[in-house]
């Protein structure tokens, strides 16, 4: 029977802007996180501030942006027009207030809803904004969205522009830490999309002359390119395109008004369609779409009037119209690619011939694999039906909100005991578990055929839905959860080798992580502390006393489900698998998985010495 709960005027609350943002931060910046993932909230805060600076550059005001990161505080200074001095407080503290509602000032902007900087303000323990223009300056200081000090307008000789400084609230972003690799990738994307713009981050300069062409060159080893990058530029569209000699799946980098749409959207789908249509018409052959797009590496950027995204974090374009008198996104991209790419192929016959040879080779390989692929898909479907390998999450099982895909996680575990512990303690809405049986195959140097023939790889590929591209990747975060021993480390290495060999874009786009689990549990009657290192264990003993009980976890299977939920919840520690921008996939695999045993042995010895020196230094 329902409880007799009173429902009166007293139950109705009206939240002011900052209360609502702080109560429902996910509505404004997506997931929170601690900085381990590139789409964690602390990076979205920076992006929201930077988007305003980029809009100034696009409007022809300010060619340089200075960014400094120090002790968790970020400072962003542009040299644009500067916020009108009388509105400095309003634009960072009043919802739906900003210049971007006036299309005379901002024609094709990302931040159209007047929310971004307010969210940064509300979610920061310290927030300062200052505007410089007309030899005057006006500034204000906030804390958690509350105005602390409004500094009167005064004379200034500083260059015009805007300064924003903020420190994320550590109560909302717990144990957060900015990773320079993620910030640098974000900044590189900004300069690729805005040739001529200079961004200086802690003294390092980022600049691009050739836009998306530079992006593909920096992302790919030149020796792996099948043909020189095709670079096409129009008024509201830019495309860079090539094919890889060795990569198997499709790789796309898509952008709208400078926003990196990591989940694609209507523009990316239209480009994939237009590429197939144009190639078929150019060669007069009805080639299979998968053969044309196999191994493609492409980047596309478009500019749209008032774009509509599928979430506040703007990771997927939902707009079907370009805006104004322009046609739909699909028609616009189809027409542009059909004309410009066809013209390019006619003028560059060597490129066209190389592309056609690649398609014919892909067709041959597809036909050779057709029987194996069919059987592999049937096996994957049967395994899924019998729920042998994958314990899915409700986002997929019950078709929950599509924009919750960013929250989804797949744990790849070893053995039944570890799989069982994680399965019982996970968040069933967003966390899924894939259980390995034994050690995976060392796939270094192998053909894609092995993915279909090997049961573990086949089922993992099917679970992730990545056979052709990442566009329909089912889990945003893929976490390798293995024991912190030699066997566990070996399994991690073999899985990373598999992803690098066949799906390197999963690592390039920051989807792969390693789960950190505690090595020790130190407890007394009043308190339990989980320790992830010897240093943390010593600290816990100092806090709880030498009479504490110490448990050394030998494997994940030893950790009970009740305990495990602490390690895969809000306080989960994960390390992203990142690639050095100066190292190619081929070089990485050859060094760690090739036949150069002596080189690897020397590397291990040298790094072990460094690690021991650091431990000794800390101990002293």
Secondary structure, 3 states (H helix, E strand, C coil): CCCCCCCCHHHCCCCCHHHHHHHCCHHHHCCCCCCCCCCCHHHHHHHHHHHHHHHHHHCCCCCEEEEEEECCEEEEEECCCCCCHHHHHHHHHCCCCCHHHCCCCCCCCCCCCCCHHHHHHHCEEEEEEEEEECCEEEEEEEECCEEEEEEEEEECCCCCEEEEEEEECCCCCCCCCCCHHHHHHHHHHHHHHCCCCEEEECCEEEECCCCHHHHHHHHCCHHHECCCCEEEECCCEEEEEEEECCCCCCEEEEEECCEECCCCEHHHHHHHHHHHHHHHHHHCCCCCHHHHHCCEEEEEEECCCCCCECCCCCCCECCCECCCCCCEHHHHHHHHHHHHHHHHHHHCHHHHHHHHHHHHHHHHHHHHHHHHHHHHHHHHHHHHHCCCCEECCHHHHCCCCHHHHHHCEEEEEECHHHHHHHHHHCCCCCEEEEEECCCCCCCCCCCCHHHHHCHHHHHHHHHHCCCCCCCCCCCCEEEEECCCCHHHHHHHHHHHHHHHHHCHHHHHCCCEEEEECCCEEEECCCCEEEECCHHHHHHHHHHHCCCCEEEECCCHHHCCHHHHHHHCCCCCEEEECCCCCCCCHHHHHHHHHCCCHHHHHHHHHHHHHHHHHHHHHHHC
